[in-house]
Amino acid sequence: MSEIDWEQIQRLADHLRQAERQRQGVAPLTELVPTLTVEEAYRVQLLNIQRKVDAGKRIVGKKIGLTSLAMQKLLGVDQPDYGHLLDEMVVENGGAVPFQRVLQPKVEAEIAFVLKRDLQGPNVTVTDVLQATDYVLPALEIVDSRIKNWKIKLTDTIADNASSGLYVLGGRPVKVEEVDLPLVGMVLYRNGEIMNTGVGAAALGNPAACVAWLANKLWEFDITLRAGEVILSGALSAAVDAKPGDYFRARFEHLGEVSVRFTE
């Protein structure tokens, strides 16, 4: 049951928006409102997303976070979270990200779904997701946090649009029936050095299961996944810190490669 009023939701949203505008991390929301609930955190997220839409930005998809058991245990939760992707977050494959665009970025490799049909909860299954998917692609997500030093709890990252930053799509479109998603292997490199490896099954056993969870979760907020949207289905391995000059590349079995560089 929500315990904080709309004015407090607005203040928390302003707190995060100020961090983004001033490019300076701020105190966790859970220090300001220790009783902040998951529902309230999503209300903060949705308010700031609506503000951006009102300012002319466009929602182009969603991202799913906390899909690995390791990350869930780290934050003491038993389910993923989600955030919105906006048109301003897209980076071209092989492109460069000026470091002033980000605060404290980390890079994750994951599988992106592009939908050809709407998906609406509450009873979406993996089969429904596969039938609604136009194609899949390799992706890099550049996660970022407006919370200083990544000192986050679950409600902090939810309110902060699931720690979304930027994302890169690569490879070539592959039909889902042409690939066994749980078995897709991935290798993530930073400056030519292997940082970690992963497999599709690391994301809730099947990346499509993550998308199904998302569609069903969004139903609680009267939101539908729309045809044409990009869905980042969750990291296949741990996030890797990025610094100016770093070059990241991920190779995915059957899906190809995706890369990005950070400049000064």
Phi and psi in degrees as GROMACS dihedral restraints (atoms count N, CA, C in turn):
[ dihedral_restraints ]
;  ai    aj    ak    al  type     phi  dphi    fc
    3     4     5     6     1   -67.0    20    10
    4     5     6     7     1   134.0    20    10
    6     7     8     9     1  -116.3    20    10
    7     8     9    10     1    -8.9    20    10
    9    10    11    12     1  -110.7    20    10
   10    11    12    13     1   150.6    20    10
   12    13    14    15     1   -89.3    20    10
   13    14    15    16     1   176.1    20    10
   15    16    17    18     1   -62.6    20    10
   16    17    18    19     1   -35.5    20    10
   18    19    20    21     1   -62.6    20    10
   19    20    21    22     1   -38.5    20    10
   21    22    23    24     1   -68.4    20    10
   22    23    24    25     1   -38.3    20    10
   24    25    26    27     1   -58.7    20    10
   25    26    27    28     1   -44.2    20    10
   27    28    29    30     1   -63.7    20    10
   28    29    30    31     1   -39.7    20    10
   30    31    32    33     1   -64.6    20    10
   31    32    33    34     1   -40.8    20    10
   33    34    35    36     1   -67.2    20    10
   34    35    36    37     1   -39.2    20    10
   36    37    38    39     1   -63.8    20    10
   37    38    39    40     1   -41.1    20    10
   39    40    41    42     1   -62.4    20    10
   40    41    42    43     1   -38.7    20    10
   42    43    44    45     1   -56.7    20    10
   43    44    45    46     1   -46.1    20    10
   45    46    47    48     1   -74.0    20    10
   46    47    48    49     1   -37.8    20    10
   48    49    50    51     1   -65.1    20    10
   49    50    51    52     1   -37.3    20    10
   51    52    53    54     1   -63.7    20    10
   52    53    54    55     1   -40.3    20    10
   54    55    56    57     1   -61.0    20    10
   55    56    57    58     1   -42.2    20    10
   57    58    59    60     1   -67.1    20    10
   58    59    60    61     1   -42.5    20    10
   60    61    62    63     1   -68.6    20    10
   61    62    63    64     1   -39.5    20    10
   63    64    65    66     1   -89.9    20    10
   64    65    66    67     1    -4.7    20    10
   66    67    68    69     1    53.7    20    10
   67    68    69    70     1    48.5    20    10
   69    70    71    72     1  -144.0    20    10
   70    71    72    73     1   127.1    20    10
   72    73    74    75     1   -62.2    20    10
   73    74    75    76     1   148.4    20    10
   75    76    77    78     1  -121.1    20    10
   76    77    78    79     1   172.4    20    10
   78    79    80    81     1   -64.5    20    10
   79    80    81    82     1   148.9    20    10
   81    82    83    84     1   -59.2    20    10
   82    83    84    85     1   144.7    20    10
   84    85    86    87     1   -62.8    20    10
   85    86    87    88     1   -31.0    20    10
   87    88    89    90     1   -70.4    20    10
   88    89    90    91     1   -13.4    20    10
   90    91    92    93     1   -83.1    20    10
   91    92    93    94     1   -30.9    20    10
   93    94    95    96     1   -79.4    20    10
   94    95    96    97     1   -40.0    20    10
   96    97    98    99     1  -134.8    20    10
   97    98    99   100     1    86.3    20    10
   99   100   101   102     1   -59.5    20    10
  100   101   102   103     1   -22.8    20    10
  102   103   104   105     1   -91.6    20    10
  103   104   105   106     1     7.5    20    10
  105   106   107   108     1   -53.5    20    10
  106   107   108   109     1   127.0    20    10
  108   109   110   111     1   -95.9    20    10
  109   110   111   112     1   166.7    20    10
  111   112   113   114     1   -59.6    20    10
  112   113   114   115     1   -44.6    20    10
  114   115   116   117     1   -60.7    20    10
  115   116   117   118     1   -43.8    20    10
  117   118   119   120     1   -65.1    20    10
  118   119   120   121     1   -38.3    20    10
  120   121   122   123     1   -63.0    20    10
  121   122   123   124     1   -41.2    20    10
  123   124   125   126     1   -64.8    20    10
  124   125   126   127     1   -34.1    20    10
  126   127   128   129     1   -64.4    20    10
  127   128   129   130     1   -38.3    20    10
  129   130   131   132     1   -63.1    20    10
  130   131   132   133     1   -47.1    20    10
  132   133   134   135     1   -58.1    20    10
  133   134   135   136     1   -49.0    20    10
  135   136   137   138     1   -64.4    20    10
  136   137   138   139     1   -33.8    20    10
  138   139   140   141     1   -64.4    20    10
  139   140   141   142     1   -46.9    20    10
  141   142   143   144     1   -68.1    20    10
  142   143   144   145     1   -34.1    20    10
  144   145   146   147     1   -64.9    20    10
  145   146   147   148     1   -43.2    20    10
  147   148   149   150     1   -62.5    20    10
  148   149   150   151     1   -38.4    20    10
  150   151   152   153     1   -60.2    20    10
  151   152   153   154     1   -40.3    20    10
  153   154   155   156     1   -70.1    20    10
  154   155   156   157     1   -40.1    20    10
  156   157   158   159     1   -61.9    20    10
  157   158   159   160     1   -42.6    20    10
  159   160   161   162     1   -62.2    20    10
  160   161   162   163     1   -26.6    20    10
  162   163   164   165     1   -88.5    20    10
  163   164   165   166     1     3.9    20    10
  165   166   167   168     1   108.2    20    10
  166   167   168   169     1    -3.7    20    10
  168   169   170   171     1   -76.1    20    10
  169   170   171   172     1   159.2    20    10
  171   172   173   174     1  -124.3    20    10
  172   173   174   175     1   133.9    20    10
  174   175   176   177     1   -76.1    20    10
  175   176   177   178     1   124.4    20    10
  177   178   179   180     1  -115.7    20    10
  178   179   180   181     1    -3.5    20    10
  180   181   182   183     1   169.9    20    10
  181   182   183   184     1  -163.5    20    10
  183   184   185   186     1  -138.1    20    10
  184   185   186   187     1   160.1    20    10
  186   187   188   189     1  -127.0    20    10
  187   188   189   190     1   146.8    20    10
  189   190   191   192     1  -113.4    20    10
  190   191   192   193     1   132.5    20    10
  192   193   194   195     1  -119.9    20    10
  193   194   195   196     1   170.3    20    10
  195   196   197   198     1    56.6    20    10
  196   197   198   199     1    43.7    20    10
  198   199   200   201     1   -89.6    20    10
  199   200   201   202     1   -11.8    20    10
  201   202   203   204     1   -95.4    20    10
  202   203   204   205     1   146.8    20    10
  204   205   206   207     1   -60.9    20    10
  205   206   207   208     1   -34.9    20    10
  207   208   209   210     1   -62.1    20    10
  208   209   210   211     1   -45.6    20    10
  210   211   212   213     1   -69.4    20    10
  211   212   213   214     1   -36.6    20    10
  213   214   215   216     1   -63.8    20    10
  214   215   216   217     1   -42.0    20    10
  216   217   218   219     1   -65.5    20    10
  217   218   219   220     1   -37.8    20    10
  219   220   221   222     1   -60.4    20    10
  220   221   222   223     1   -39.3    20    10
  222   223   224   225     1   -98.3    20    10
  223   224   225   226     1     2.7    20    10
  225   226   227   228     1    67.3    20    10
  226   227   228   229     1    40.3    20    10
  228   229   230   231     1  -125.8    20    10
  229   230   231   232     1   166.5    20    10
  231   232   233   234     1  -123.2    20    10
  232   233   234   235     1    16.7    20    10
  234   235   236   237     1  -152.1    20    10
  235   236   237   238     1   161.0    20    10
  237   238   239   240     1   -73.2    20    10
  238   239   240   241     1  -176.6    20    10
  240   241   242   243     1  -135.0    20    10
  241   242   243   244     1   177.4    20    10
  243   244   245   246     1  -143.3    20    10
  244   245   246   247     1   160.6    20    10
  246   247   248   249     1  -142.8    20    10
  247   248   249   250     1   174.0    20    10
  249   250   251   252     1  -100.1    20    10
  250   251   252   253     1   143.3    20    10
  252   253   254   255     1  -102.0    20    10
  253   254   255   256     1   131.3    20    10
  255   256   257   258     1  -113.0    20    10
  256   257   258   259     1   158.7    20    10
  258   259   260   261     1   -60.1    20    10
  259   260   261   262     1   -25.5    20    10
  261   262   263   264     1   -74.1    20    10
  262   263   264   265     1    -8.6    20    10
  264   265   266   267     1   -92.1    20    10
  265   266   267   268     1    -8.2    20    10
  267   268   269   270     1   -77.1    20    10
  268   269   270   271     1   131.7    20    10
  270   271   272   273     1  -120.3    20    10
  271   272   273   274     1   135.3    20    10
  273   274   275   276     1   -65.8    20    10
  274   275   276   277     1   143.2    20    10
  276   277   278   279     1   -57.0    20    10
  277   278   279   280     1   128.7    20    10
  279   280   281   282     1    80.8    20    10
  280   281   282   283     1     3.6    20    10
  282   283   284   285     1   -80.2    20    10
  283   284   285   286     1   179.0    20    10
  285   286   287   288     1  -116.2    20    10
  286   287   288   289     1   141.2    20    10
  288   289   290   291     1  -113.4    20    10
  289   290   291   292     1   111.1    20    10
  291   292   293   294     1   -61.7    20    10
  292   293   294   295     1   134.6    20    10
  294   295   296   297     1   -65.1    20    10
  295   296   297   298     1   -19.0    20    10
  297   298   299   300     1   -72.9    20    10
  298   299   300   301     1    -8.1    20    10
  300   301   302   303     1   -79.1    20    10
  301   302   303   304     1   -14.6    20    10
  303   304   305   306     1  -127.2    20    10
  304   305   306   307     1   166.7    20    10
  306   307   308   309     1  -105.5    20    10
  307   308   309   310     1   -61.9    20    10
  309   310   311   312     1  -145.6    20    10
  310   311   312   313     1    70.8    20    10
  312   313   314   315     1   -75.9    20    10
  313   314   315   316     1   150.1    20    10
  315   316   317   318     1  -133.2    20    10
  316   317   318   319     1   152.4    20    10
  318   319   320   321     1  -115.4    20    10
  319   320   321   322     1   134.3    20    10
  321   322   323   324     1  -126.5    20    10
  322   323   324   325     1   148.0    20    10
  324   325   326   327     1  -106.2    20    10
  325   326   327   328     1   134.5    20    10
  327   328   329   330     1  -154.2    20    10
  328   329   330   331     1   174.7    20    10
  330   331   332   333     1  -101.3    20    10
  331   332   333   334     1   129.1    20    10
  333   334   335   336     1  -101.4    20    10
  334   335   336   337     1   138.3    20    10
  336   337   338   339     1  -106.0    20    10
  337   338   339   340     1   138.8    20    10
  339   340   341   342     1  -117.4    20    10
  340   341   342   343     1   123.1    20    10
  342   343   344   345     1   -87.0    20    10
  343   344   345   346     1   146.7    20    10
  345   346   347   348     1  -110.4    20    10
  346   347   348   349     1   -11.0    20    10
  348   349   350   351     1  -138.4    20    10
  349   350   351   352     1   155.2    20    10
  351   352   353   354     1   -65.1    20    10
  352   353   354   355     1   149.8    20    10
  354   355   356   357     1  -127.1    20    10
  355   356   357   358     1   120.3    20    10
  357   358   359   360     1  -128.4    20    10
  358   359   360   361     1   128.4    20    10
  360   361   362   363     1   -68.8    20    10
  361   362   363   364     1   179.8    20    10
  363   364   365   366     1  -101.8    20    10
  364   365   366   367     1     3.0    20    10
  366   367   368   369     1  -120.7    20    10
  367   368   369   370     1    36.1    20    10
  369   370   371   372     1   -71.0    20    10
  370   371   372   373     1   134.8    20    10
  372   373   374   375     1  -111.4    20    10
  373   374   375   376     1   171.3    20    10
  375   376   377   378     1   -58.6    20    10
  376   377   378   379     1   -41.1    20    10
  378   379   380   381     1   -61.0    20    10
  379   380   381   382     1   -42.1    20    10
  381   382   383   384     1   -58.8    20    10
  382   383   384   385     1   -42.9    20    10
  384   385   386   387     1   -62.1    20    10
  385   386   387   388     1   -46.8    20    10
  387   388   389   390     1   -62.4    20    10
  388   389   390   391     1   -39.5    20    10
  390   391   392   393     1   -71.0    20    10
  391   392   393   394     1   -26.1    20    10
  393   394   395   396     1   -91.3    20    10
  394   395   396   397     1    -5.7    20    10
  396   397   398   399     1   -88.3    20    10
  397   398   399   400     1   128.6    20    10
  399   400   401   402     1   -75.6    20    10
  400   401   402   403     1   -49.7    20    10
  402   403   404   405     1  -165.3    20    10
  403   404   405   406     1   169.8    20    10
  405   406   407   408     1  -121.0    20    10
  406   407   408   409     1   158.0    20    10
  408   409   410   411     1  -143.6    20    10
  409   410   411   412     1   156.0    20    10
  411   412   413   414     1   -75.2    20    10
  412   413   414   415     1   146.7    20    10
  414   415   416   417     1  -143.7    20    10
  415   416   417   418     1   151.9    20    10
  417   418   419   420     1  -114.2    20    10
  418   419   420   421     1   128.9    20    10
  420   421   422   423     1  -105.5    20    10
  421   422   423   424     1   129.3    20    10
  423   424   425   426     1   -98.4    20    10
  424   425   426   427     1    96.8    20    10
  426   427   428   429     1   -80.4    20    10
  427   428   429   430     1   150.7    20    10
  429   430   431   432     1  -149.9    20    10
  430   431   432   433     1   159.5    20    10
  432   433   434   435     1  -135.8    20    10
  433   434   435   436     1   134.9    20    10
  435   436   437   438     1   -84.1    20    10
  436   437   438   439     1    -4.5    20    10
  438   439   440   441     1   -89.7    20    10
  439   440   441   442     1   127.7    20    10
  441   442   443   444     1   -57.1    20    10
  442   443   444   445     1   131.9    20    10
  444   445   446   447     1    59.5    20    10
  445   446   447   448     1    25.7    20    10
  447   448   449   450     1    53.7    20    10
  448   449   450   451     1    34.4    20    10
  450   451   452   453     1   -84.4    20    10
  451   452   453   454     1    71.6    20    10
  453   454   455   456     1  -114.5    20    10
  454   455   456   457     1   149.2    20    10
  456   457   458   459     1  -112.8    20    10
  457   458   459   460     1   176.6    20    10
  459   460   461   462     1   -54.0    20    10
  460   461   462   463     1   -48.1    20    10
  462   463   464   465     1   -69.2    20    10
  463   464   465   466     1   -26.6    20    10
  465   466   467   468     1   -64.2    20    10
  466   467   468   469     1   -48.3    20    10
  468   469   470   471     1   -71.1    20    10
  469   470   471   472     1   -34.6    20    10
  471   472   473   474     1   -61.9    20    10
  472   473   474   475     1   -50.2    20    10
  474   475   476   477     1   -59.6    20    10
  475   476   477   478     1   -33.5    20    10
  477   478   479   480     1   -87.3    20    10
  478   479   480   481     1    37.2    20    10
  480   481   482   483     1    53.7    20    10
  481   482   483   484     1    42.4    20    10
  483   484   485   486     1    55.6    20    10
  484   485   486   487     1    36.6    20    10
  486   487   488   489     1    55.0    20    10
  487   488   489   490     1    38.6    20    10
  489   490   491   492     1   -74.8    20    10
  490   491   492   493     1   148.3    20    10
  492   493   494   495     1  -132.7    20    10
  493   494   495   496     1   -86.6    20    10
  495   496   497   498     1  -136.2    20    10
  496   497   498   499     1   170.1    20    10
  498   499   500   501     1  -151.4    20    10
  499   500   501   502     1   155.7    20    10
  501   502   503   504     1  -129.4    20    10
  502   503   504   505     1   130.5    20    10
  504   505   506   507     1  -106.3    20    10
  505   506   507   508     1   139.2    20    10
  507   508   509   510     1  -136.5    20    10
  508   509   510   511     1  -159.9    20    10
  510   511   512   513     1    61.7    20    10
  511   512   513   514     1  -148.0    20    10
  513   514   515   516     1  -135.3    20    10
  514   515   516   517     1   152.3    20    10
  516   517   518   519     1   -59.0    20    10
  517   518   519   520     1   131.9    20    10
  519   520   521   522     1  -126.4    20    10
  520   521   522   523     1   128.8    20    10
  522   523   524   525     1   -67.1    20    10
  523   524   525   526     1   141.6    20    10
  525   526   527   528     1   -62.8    20    10
  526   527   528   529     1   -29.2    20    10
  528   529   530   531     1   -72.6    20    10
  529   530   531   532     1    -9.7    20    10
  531   532   533   534     1   -93.7    20    10
  532   533   534   535     1    -0.2    20    10
  534   535   536   537     1  -143.3    20    10
  535   536   537   538     1   143.3    20    10
  537   538   539   540     1   -92.5    20    10
  538   539   540   541     1    95.3    20    10
  540   541   542   543     1   -53.9    20    10
  541   542   543   544     1   -45.0    20    10
  543   544   545   546     1   -63.0    20    10
  544   545   546   547     1   -21.5    20    10
  546   547   548   549     1   -99.2    20    10
  547   548   549   550     1     1.2    20    10
  549   550   551   552     1   -67.1    20    10
  550   551   552   553     1   120.9    20    10
  552   553   554   555     1   -89.6    20    10
  553   554   555   556     1   150.5    20    10
  555   556   557   558     1  -140.0    20    10
  556   557   558   559     1   141.1    20    10
  558   559   560   561     1  -126.4    20    10
  559   560   561   562     1   127.1    20    10
  561   562   563   564     1  -108.3    20    10
  562   563   564   565     1   126.9    20    10
  564   565   566   567     1  -113.5    20    10
  565   566   567   568     1   143.5    20    10
  567   568   569   570     1  -123.8    20    10
  568   569   570   571     1   119.5    20    10
  570   571   572   573     1    53.8    20    10
  571   572   573   574     1    39.3    20    10
  573   574   575   576     1    83.3    20    10
  574   575   576   577     1    -6.3    20    10
  576   577   578   579     1  -100.7    20    10
  577   578   579   580     1   134.1    20    10
  579   580   581   582     1   -66.8    20    10
  580   581   582   583     1   122.1    20    10
  582   583   584   585     1   -95.7    20    10
  583   584   585   586     1   -40.5    20    10
  585   586   587   588     1  -166.6    20    10
  586   587   588   589     1   169.9    20    10
  588   589   590   591     1  -129.2    20    10
  589   590   591   592     1   162.3    20    10
  591   592   593   594     1  -158.7    20    10
  592   593   594   595     1   178.4    20    10
  594   595   596   597     1  -145.6    20    10
  595   596   597   598     1   152.7    20    10
  597   598   599   600     1   -51.6    20    10
  598   599   600   601     1   -36.4    20    10
  600   601   602   603     1   -64.0    20    10
  601   602   603   604     1   -13.8    20    10
  603   604   605   606     1   -65.6    20    10
  604   605   606   607     1   -20.6    20    10
  606   607   608   609     1   -97.8    20    10
  607   608   609   610     1    88.6    20    10
  609   610   611   612     1    53.8    20    10
  610   611   612   613     1    28.7    20    10
  612   613   614   615     1    86.6    20    10
  613   614   615   616     1   -25.1    20    10
  615   616   617   618     1  -165.4    20    10
  616   617   618   619     1   123.2    20    10
  618   619   620   621     1   -53.9    20    10
  619   620   621   622     1   -30.8    20    10
  621   622   623   624     1   -66.4    20    10
  622   623   624   625     1   -28.4    20    10
  624   625   626   627     1   -66.9    20    10
  625   626   627   628     1   -32.2    20    10
  627   628   629   630     1   -65.6    20    10
  628   629   630   631     1   -41.7    20    10
  630   631   632   633     1   -66.9    20    10
  631   632   633   634     1   -38.2    20    10
  633   634   635   636     1   -62.1    20    10
  634   635   636   637     1   -44.9    20    10
  636   637   638   639     1   -57.4    20    10
  637   638   639   640     1   -43.9    20    10
  639   640   641   642     1   -60.9    20    10
  640   641   642   643     1   -49.1    20    10
  642   643   644   645     1   -58.0    20    10
  643   644   645   646     1   -40.2    20    10
  645   646   647   648     1   -73.0    20    10
  646   647   648   649     1   -35.6    20    10
  648   649   650   651     1   -67.9    20    10
  649   650   651   652     1   -41.5    20    10
  651   652   653   654     1   -63.8    20    10
  652   653   654   655     1   -27.6    20    10
  654   655   656   657     1   -57.9    20    10
  655   656   657   658     1   -32.5    20    10
  657   658   659   660     1   -63.4    20    10
  658   659   660   661     1   -23.2    20    10
  660   661   662   663     1  -109.8    20    10
  661   662   663   664     1    13.9    20    10
  663   664   665   666     1    59.5    20    10
  664   665   666   667     1    40.3    20    10
  666   667   668   669     1  -116.8    20    10
  667   668   669   670     1   136.7    20    10
  669   670   671   672     1  -113.6    20    10
  670   671   672   673     1   139.2    20    10
  672   673   674   675     1   -74.7    20    10
  673   674   675   676     1   129.4    20    10
  675   676   677   678     1  -104.1    20    10
  676   677   678   679     1   150.3    20    10
  678   679   680   681     1   -53.8    20    10
  679   680   681   682     1   136.6    20    10
  681   682   683   684     1    93.8    20    10
  682   683   684   685     1   -15.6    20    10
  684   685   686   687     1   -72.2    20    10
  685   686   687   688     1   148.3    20    10
  687   688   689   690     1   -95.3    20    10
  688   689   690   691     1   131.5    20    10
  690   691   692   693     1  -120.4    20    10
  691   692   693   694     1   114.4    20    10
  693   694   695   696     1   -83.8    20    10
  694   695   696   697     1   116.0    20    10
  696   697   698   699     1   -87.1    20    10
  697   698   699   700     1    -2.7    20    10
  699   700   701   702     1   121.5    20    10
  700   701   702   703     1   145.8    20    10
  702   703   704   705     1   -65.4    20    10
  703   704   705   706     1   141.6    20    10
  705   706   707   708     1   -93.1    20    10
  706   707   708   709     1    -4.4    20    10
  708   709   710   711     1  -161.8    20    10
  709   710   711   712     1  -177.3    20    10
  711   712   713   714     1   -67.4    20    10
  712   713   714   715     1   150.7    20    10
  714   715   716   717     1   -72.3    20    10
  715   716   717   718     1   144.9    20    10
  717   718   719   720     1  -117.8    20    10
  718   719   720   721     1   130.2    20    10
  720   721   722   723     1   -60.4    20    10
  721   722   723   724     1   142.9    20    10
  723   724   725   726     1  -118.8    20    10
  724   725   726   727     1   141.1    20    10
  726   727   728   729     1  -130.5    20    10
  727   728   729   730     1   161.7    20    10
  729   730   731   732     1   -53.4    20    10
  730   731   732   733     1   134.3    20    10
  732   733   734   735     1    94.2    20    10
  733   734   735   736     1   -13.7    20    10
  735   736   737   738     1   -71.6    20    10
  736   737   738   739     1   141.4    20    10
  738   739   740   741     1  -119.7    20    10
  739   740   741   742     1   121.4    20    10
  741   742   743   744     1  -110.4    20    10
  742   743   744   745     1   138.8    20    10
  744   745   746   747     1  -142.2    20    10
  745   746   747   748     1   137.0    20    10
  747   748   749   750     1  -124.1    20    10
  748   749   750   751     1   134.0    20    10
  750   751   752   753     1  -109.4    20    10
  751   752   753   754     1   129.3    20    10
  753   754   755   756     1  -117.6    20    10
  754   755   756   757     1   132.3    20    10
  756   757   758   759     1   -60.5    20    10
  757   758   759   760     1   129.5    20    10
  759   760   761   762     1    72.9    20    10
  760   761   762   763     1   -14.2    20    10
  762   763   764   765     1  -110.8    20    10
  763   764   765   766     1   -18.6    20    10
  765   766   767   768     1    99.6    20    10
  766   767   768   769     1  -155.9    20    10
  768   769   770   771     1  -122.4    20    10
  769   770   771   772     1   160.8    20    10
  771   772   773   774     1  -148.3    20    10
  772   773   774   775     1   142.3    20    10
  774   775   776   777     1  -148.8    20    10
  775   776   777   778     1   160.5    20    10
  777   778   779   780     1  -157.2    20    10
  778   779   780   781     1   152.4    20    10
  780   781   782   783     1  -125.6    20    10
  781   782   783   784     1   144.1    20    10
  783   784   785   786     1  -103.6    20    10
  784   785   786   787     1   128.1    20    10
  786   787   788   789     1  -108.5    20    10
  787   788   789   790     1   168.1    20    10
